[in-house]
Amino acid sequence: MLVWEIAYARAPDLLAQEGDVSGGPFLGRLERQLERGARLKMCVKAPEWARHVFAEGSTADPQARPSFSAIVASLETAEA
């Protein structure tokens, strides 16, 4: 999430981004959005490396997400 916060300079809000204005408990609504596959969208103006790291780190399958050391290694080779 930190990459998203840096790119947008504000706290992430999946419910607002998805237009979920329905009632009910916040965590329940958030869980429903995540279960249906909703993920925060990264700004197209963000650098390619930021979009890449964000996309890999926000996959639904935790086993498919890169380790911290893999992220660091990819950032060390990324173009500024």
Protein Blocks (a to p, Z undefined) as FASTA:
>chain_A
ZZmmmmnopacdfklmnopabgcjfklmmmmmmmnopacdddfkbcfklmmmmmmmmcfb
lklpccfklmmmmmmmpcZZ
